[in-house]
Amino acid sequence: MKLAQYTSQERAIAAADSSGIRQRWAWGLRLLNDKEKLAPAGGLKHGVADQLIAAAAKRGHKLSASEIRWRLQCARTYPTEAQIAAVCSDFETWWDLTHAGFPAVPAPDGEPPADWRTQAEKDHDAACALVDLFGEQGALFPLSQFEPAEVTLKDLEDYTERQEQITANFAETSRKRREYLTSLVGAVGGDMSVTWDEAQRRLDAA
């Protein structure tokens, strides 16, 4: 994952002032799921902490190695939404939680791990999955506008007719543009160094 995704979350953490428990937890979950930055043994790959700290500093945010470790510990200790919700109700600030040592909170039976992605990332991943499902044909109708499970063929027909009209208009404009340019080039005897203004004057004179 790109460092920009982490610095983007850092802004939300900074905006949360002294609390920001949930924001730091979500940041930690992202890092735990980042195979590019996490080593097989579970720790960060060499140099990753320094990269994250430097990226945050460029945006004016202070981040330390210990803070990164705390966020990872929080994410590991509370993998579900129910657990982090219980923690946020028991602890008022991030400082309180870190100094309490991240006490264990039981997870409800059967609850899946929390989704660390933002809504924009979820939408993007869903669109990519649909592209894989529909193949090249998926690009013909933008998935950002059409939900395959909801859109009807009539909707696709209406869209196709609109696009065909737009294409026809573009084609006509392109034809007129080429004819006009050809007349300008002809008016100056093919000298492509002549300015548009001068070529128009010669065309008018002719």
C-alpha positions in Angstrom: 0.0 0.0 0.0 1.1 3.5 -0.7 2.4 5.7 2.1 -0.2 8.3 1.2 -2.9 6.0 2.5 -1.3 6.1 5.9 -0.7 9.9 5.9 -4.3 10.4 4.9 -5.4 8.5 8.0 -2.9 10.5 10.1 -4.9 13.6 9.4 -8.0 12.0 10.8 -6.0 10.9 13.9 -4.6 14.5 14.4 -8.1 15.9 14.1 -9.3 13.6 16.8 -7.0 15.3 19.3 -6.2 13.3 22.4 -8.7 10.5 21.9 -8.6 9.0 18.4 -8.6 5.4 19.6 -10.7 4.1 16.8 -8.6 6.1 14.2 -5.3 4.7 15.5 -6.8 1.2 15.6 -7.9 1.4 12.0 -4.4 2.6 11.0 -2.9 -0.4 12.8 -5.3 -2.7 11.1 -4.2 -1.3 7.7 -0.6 -2.0 8.6 -1.3 -5.5 9.8 -2.9 -6.3 6.4 -0.1 -4.6 4.4 2.0 -7.5 3.0 4.4 -5.0 1.5 5.4 -3.6 4.9 4.8 -6.5 7.3 7.4 -9.3 7.6 6.3 -13.0 7.7 7.2 -13.1 11.4 4.7 -10.3 12.1 7.0 -7.4 12.7 7.7 -4.6 10.3 10.2 -5.0 7.5 13.4 -3.2 7.8 13.1 0.6 7.2 9.3 0.6 7.1 8.9 2.4 10.4 11.3 5.1 9.3 9.4 5.5 6.0 6.1 5.9 7.9 7.6 8.4 10.3 9.2 10.5 7.5 6.0 10.5 5.4 4.0 11.7 8.4 6.6 14.4 9.1 6.3 15.7 5.6 2.6 16.4 6.2 3.3 18.0 9.6 2.3 15.1 11.8 4.5 13.7 14.5 4.8 9.9 14.5 7.2 7.8 16.6 8.3 4.1 16.5 6.6 3.5 19.9 3.4 5.0 18.6 3.5 2.6 15.6 4.1 -0.3 18.0 1.1 0.7 20.1 -1.2 1.0 17.1 -0.1 -2.5 15.9 -0.7 -3.9 19.4 -4.1 -2.3 19.5 -5.1 -3.8 16.1 -3.8 -7.2 17.2 -5.6 -7.1 20.5 -8.9 -6.0 19.2 -9.5 -7.5 15.7 -13.2 -7.0 15.7 -15.6 -4.1 15.6 -17.3 -5.2 18.8 -14.0 -5.3 20.7 -12.9 -1.8 19.7 -16.4 -0.5 20.4 -16.1 -1.8 24.0 -12.7 -0.3 24.3 -13.9 3.1 23.1 -16.6 3.0 25.7 -14.3 2.1 28.5 -11.4 4.4 27.7 -11.7 8.1 27.0 -8.3 8.7 25.5 -5.6 6.9 23.6 -3.2 7.8 26.5 -5.5 6.0 28.9 -5.6 2.9 26.7 -1.9 2.7 26.1 -1.1 3.1 29.8 -3.6 0.4 30.7 -1.6 -2.0 28.5 -4.4 -2.8 26.0 -6.5 -5.1 28.3 -8.1 -8.1 26.7 -11.7 -7.8 25.6 -13.7 -11.0 24.6 -14.9 -11.1 21.0 -18.4 -12.3 20.2 -18.6 -15.8 18.8 -18.5 -15.8 15.1 -17.8 -12.2 14.5 -15.4 -11.7 11.5 -12.3 -9.5 11.7 -13.0 -5.8 11.1 -12.6 -4.5 7.6 -9.7 -2.0 7.7 -10.5 -0.4 4.3 -12.1 3.0 3.9 -15.4 3.2 2.1 -13.6 4.5 -1.1 -11.3 1.5 -1.0 -14.2 -0.9 -0.5 -15.9 0.6 -3.5 -12.8 0.5 -5.6 -12.1 -3.2 -4.7 -15.7 -4.1 -5.5 -15.4 -2.4 -8.9 -12.2 -4.3 -9.6 -13.9 -7.6 -8.7 -16.7 -6.8 -11.1 -14.2 -6.0 -13.9 -12.7 -9.4 -13.3 -16.1 -11.0 -13.4 -17.3 -9.3 -16.6 -13.9 -9.2 -18.3 -13.3 -6.5 -21.0 -17.0 -6.0 -21.4 -17.1 -4.5 -18.0 -15.2 -1.5 -19.3 -17.9 -0.7 -21.9 -20.4 0.4 -19.2 -18.6 2.2 -16.3 -19.1 0.3 -13.1 -18.9 3.6 -11.2 -22.3 4.4 -12.7 -23.9 1.0 -13.2 -24.5 -1.6 -10.5 -24.7 -5.0 -12.4 -27.0 -6.5 -9.9 -29.5 -3.6 -10.2 -29.2 -2.0 -13.7 -31.5 -3.2 -16.4 -30.8 -3.7 -20.1 -33.1 -0.7 -20.8 -30.7 1.4 -18.7 -27.8 0.1 -20.8 -29.7 0.8 -24.0 -30.4 4.4 -23.0 -26.8 4.9 -22.0 -25.6 3.4 -25.3 -27.8 5.7 -27.3 -26.5 8.8 -25.5 -22.9 7.8 -26.0 -23.6 7.1 -29.7 -25.0 10.6 -30.1 -22.0 12.1 -28.3 -19.6 10.1 -30.5 -21.4 11.3 -33.6 -21.1 14.9 -32.4 -17.4 14.4 -31.7 -16.9 12.9 -35.2 -18.6 15.8 -36.9 -16.5 18.3 -34.9 -13.4 16.4 -35.8 -14.3 16.5 -39.5 -14.8 20.2 -39.4 -11.6 20.7 -37.5 -9.6 18.8 -40.1 -11.2 20.7 -43.0 -10.5 24.0 -41.4 -6.9 23.1 -40.6 -6.4 21.9 -44.2 -7.6 25.2 -45.5 -5.2 27.1 -43.3 -2.3 25.0 -44.3 -3.2 25.5 -48.0 -3.5 29.3 -47.6 0.2 29.5 -46.5 1.5 27.0 -49.0 2.1 24.3 -46.4 4.4 26.4 -44.2 3.7 24.9 -40.8 5.8 27.6 -39.0 3.2 30.3 -39.8 1.0 31.4 -36.9 -2.7 30.7 -36.8 -3.5 34.4 -36.9 -1.4 35.0 -40.0 -2.8 31.9 -41.7 -6.3 33.1 -41.1 -5.5 36.5 -42.6 -4.1 34.8 -45.7 -7.1 32.6 -45.9 -9.5 35.6 -45.6 -7.5 37.4 -48.3 -7.7 34.5 -50.6 
